[in-house]
Amino acid sequence: MKNICLIFGGKSSEHEVSLRSASAILSGIDRKKYNPILLGITKDGVWYVFEGDSQKIADGSWIFDEQNLTKATLSVNCGEKVLVLDDGRKLPIDVAYPAVHGENCEDGRLQGLFELAGIPFVGPGSLASAISMDKSVTKAILNGLGIPQARAFVVFEYHKASAFCEAKKWASEIGYPVFVKPTSAGSSVGSAKVNCECELDSALENALNYGGKAMIEEYITAREVEVAVLGNDTLTVSECGEIEPGADFYDYDTKYKNDTASYYIPARVSEKKRLEIREYAKTIFSALGCKGLSRVDFFVTADEKIYFNEINTLPGFTSISMYPKLMMNEGMSFTELVTKLIELAK
């Protein structure tokens, strides 16, 4: 029986989302094949093996169950493949399953650690993760492939005084509203729709709190369409799913707190355009060097123009997350999906 190290939490603005993803994934692990080892990372970046009630993960109460927490580190001696616990134990790891999102997690840092240790892991590698996490870098690469995208302007923290002036000029030329977001945060954390110039500075200041680099995009009135990709060499590309936010845009609260969004599979887009979107998703996944899984997001306008939005290399796995919904629509059970992802680990 293989030991699967399920990693959750993290020093990230998406810490709470990770807890809910991990709880769902844990429920889908086939216990006849796999033995889960629970590795929680606090918001301060401290690693603990958690051996208590797994029901405490989703609401974050695991961290208060001190008698079932043991500090741990991952050995980076290549091939050793163990967690070293403070109580002297060494737990062998066959596959790492990072159920983590956002900075310090989904951006390639954890993946690089697994690569150093020689441990197979679920999801894209360190380079693909780092590229995909930075929306501005992703845009630059995909522009070279002719993938249609919204026009954008990048602002850096270290010369923001001049950049803010240039940003205002750019936004006025594009026309309001515009959309402001951090380049390296997920779940719409730090993002805002900006309706006029007087709102731009504060939106940029907020976005720069998440990594020191922000991006202004032209605002596109469109349907939000998502595609799930699964595989390494041979890819399964799901039917297109559509999200109707039930809010001004699909922000963090709408995704994870209010649950006001509506979901449509297939998306309310013509079959011809759905096929085109799926081909774009496959091209993007491969061009960025992804493996295992990713969710690729698009905008589709009323006249069915397609724009790539972003790629998520460790998409949410909560009860309302689109990635598992889309793959289950392809005929997989939740447990079969989790099993397949573990099998694809490299």
N, C-alpha and C positions, 0 to 999 in steps of 0.2 A: 504494500500500500504506500503510495507516494505522499510525502509531506508537502502540503501547499501552504506557503506563508502568505496569508492575506493581510495586506498592509493598509491601514486606514488612518484618518485624521490628517496630521501634517501641519507644518508652519505655513498656513495658507489662508487667504480670505475665503476659500471654499471648504474650510475644515468641516463644517456641519453637513454639507452636501456629501462629502466623503463618507461620513459615518452612516448616512442613510443608504448610500450605494453599497458599502461593505456589508451592512446588515442584510440587504437583499441578496447579494452575491453569496453570502454564507448560507442562506436558505436554499440556494440552488446547487451547492456543492454536493456531489454524489458521495455519500459517506461510505459506500461499498468500495469505492475506488480511491478515495482521497481522505487524508487526515488533515484538517485545517489547523494551522498554528496562527494565532491571532497576534499581530504585531501593531500596536497602537503608537502613533506619534502625537505628542501633545502640541498645543499651539506655540509652546516655547521650544519645540524641536527635540524633546526628550523621548527616547524610545523605550517602550515597555512591552514585554510579552504579557498578554492578558489571559488568565486561565479561569475566569469567573463566568457568570451567566452571560451568554452572548446577547441576550435580550437588552442588555445595558448599553450596547454599542450605539444603537440608533439615536438615543436621546442624550448621549454623551456622559451618562452616569458611570460608565466603566472606569473613568479616571478617579472616581472617589472610592472604588472598591480596592483599597490599598493592600489587603491581605492576599489578593489575587494578581497583584502587579509585581513584576520583576524587571528591573532595568536590563536592557540587552543591547548588544552591538552586533553588526553583521561583519563577520570575518572577511577581509578583502584579500586573504591569501588564496590565489586562484586555485580552484578545484577543491578547496576545503569544504565549502558550501555548508556553513553552520552559522547559527546564531549563538553568540557567547553570552550567557546570562551571568548576572552578578553573583548568583548563588553557586556558581561553579559548573552548572550544567552546560552542555553543548547540544543544541537541537539541530539535527540535520535537515537541510532544505533541498527539496527536489525542484520545486518551481516557486518563483515569487509571483504573487498576483497583486499588483498595486491598485487598490481601489481608491486612488487619491486624485485630486484635481487641483489645478492652479499652480501658482509659483512654488518653487522648491520641491515640486512633486511631478507635475505633468510636463515640466520644461526640460527634461533630460537629465536632471541631477541624480535622481534615484536610479534611473536607467543606467547611467554611467557607473554607479556603484555596483549594480548587478553584473555589468559587463566585466568590471575589474575582478569580481569574485568568481566569475565563470558560472553564474547561476542563470538558467533559462528563466525568462519572465514573460508575462502576458503584455502584449501591446508593442508599439513601435520602439525602436532603439533610441539611444541618446541623441544622435544627430537629427533624426527625423522628428523627435519630440521637441527639441530645441527650436528647429526651424518652424514647425507647425504652431508652436506656442506664440511666436512673435508674428503678429498679424502683418506687420509692415514687411518683414522678410519674406513671409509667404507670398504676399502680393507681388513683390519684386520678382520672385522666381516664376510665378504663374503668369505674370505679364509677358514673360519671354515665350510662353507657350500659347499666347493668344486667348487665354481664358478671360471672358468678360467679367469685369469687376467695377465696383463703384470707384469714382475718383477720390483720391485721398491726399492728405497733407500731414506730415509727421512733425511732431514737436518734441524737443529734447529738454529735459530739466536743466542741463548745464548751461544752456544759453537761451533760457526761456524769455528774457526781456525782449530781445530782438525777435525771437520766434513768435511770441504772442502778437506782435505787430504784423508780422508776415501772415500769421494765421487769420487775423481779422480781415486782411486784404484778400486772402484766398477765399475765405468764406463769403465775403460780400460779392465776389465775382461769381462764385458758384450759386449763391442765393440761399437764403434761409427757408426752412429749417435745415440744419446739418446735424450730424450725429458724432458725438465725441466719445471715445473709449480708450482705455489703456491698451497698449499693443500686446501685453502679455498677461492678461487676466481672463478668466472664463466666467461662465454663468452670468454674463452681463454685469459683473461687479465693476463699479466705477464708471458705468456708461450712462449717457444722458442724451436725450433729444434737446437740441438748443434751437430756440425759436427766433432769437434776435441777438444782435451783437452784445447787448448788455448782459447776456447770460453766458457768453463764451468764456471769459476769463475764469469764472468760478468753476465751470465744468472742466476746463483744462487743468486747473489746480487740483481738483478732485481726482481726475484721471491720472495725473502724474504721481499721486500718492502710491500707485500700484506699479512700481517698477521704473519710474523715472522717464518713461517715454509714452507719449500719447498720440492718438491719430484722430484727425477730423475727416469724416467721410461725407460725401453728398448724401442727402437723405432720399431714399428710394421708396416710394409708396408701392408696396408689393405684398404678395403672399410670401410667407416664410415656409420654405420647403426643405426637408432634410432627407438624407439618404444614409443608410447604414452599410458599411463595407466590412466584410469578414474574410480573412484568409491571408496566406503568405504568397505563394507563387500562383495558385489558382484562387480567384476572387469570387465571392458571392456578393452581389450588389442588390440591395433590397429594392422593393417598390418605393416610390416617393411618398413621404408623409408630409402633411401640412399642419401647421400650428396656427390657430386663430387666437391671438394672445388674450383677448378680453381686456386689454389695457392699451395704453398709448404705444408701447412696444413690449417685446417679450423680455421683461427685466427679471432680476433675481427674485423679487417677491412673487411675481406671476409664476415663475418656474417652480418655486419650492415652498411658498407659504400660502398664497391665496388659492391656488389651483382653479383659477377662473378661465384658463385656456380651454379651447376645444381642439380636438385632434381628428384628422381625416386621413385614412389610408384606403385607397390611393388619394394623393393630393388632387384638389379640384383644378387640375391642369390637363390639357389635351394629352392623349396617349403619345403623340409624336414628341411633344416637349418633355414628357416624363422620360422617354427613352433617351433623349438628348441629355437631360440632367444626369441620368445614371451613367452615361458614357463619360461625361465631365467628371463625375465622382471617381470613377475608375482611373481616369487619367491623372487626376490630382493626387490620389492615394499613392499611385505608383511613382509619380514624378517627385514626390517629397520623400520617398524611400520608406513608406510606412509598412508595417506588418501587423498581423493579428487582427486589429480592429481600428476603426475610426468612424466618426460621424461627420459627413460633409454637408454643409448648410448653404442654401441658395436663397436668393430673392427672385420671384417671378412676377413681373408687372402685369397689369390688366391686358395689355396687348401681347403678353407672353414673351417678353424679352427676359433672358436669363442672366443673372449676375451671381457669381460666386461670392459668398459672405465669409465663411471661415471653416476651418477643419478642427475637430476635437479628437485628439488621439487617445484620451481616456474619458470617453463620454459618460455622463451620469447613468447610473443603473438603479435609480430609485423607482418606486412603484409607478411614477408618472413620467419616467424618462422615455424619450423617443427611440433611442437605440434598441433596447430590448423589445419595445412594441413592434418596431419594424422587422426585426429578425424573427420574432414569433409569428408575425404575419406571413413569413416565408414558410411556415410549417414546423418551426423548431419549438420545443418546449423550453422553458426558462432553464431547467437543469441541463438539457441538451446543449443550449447555447453556452452556459458556463463551462461544461465539459469540453466543448469544441475549442473554446478560448485557451483552456489549460493545455490541450493537446497541441495547439499551434505555437505554444511558448518556445522561444529559441534563445 
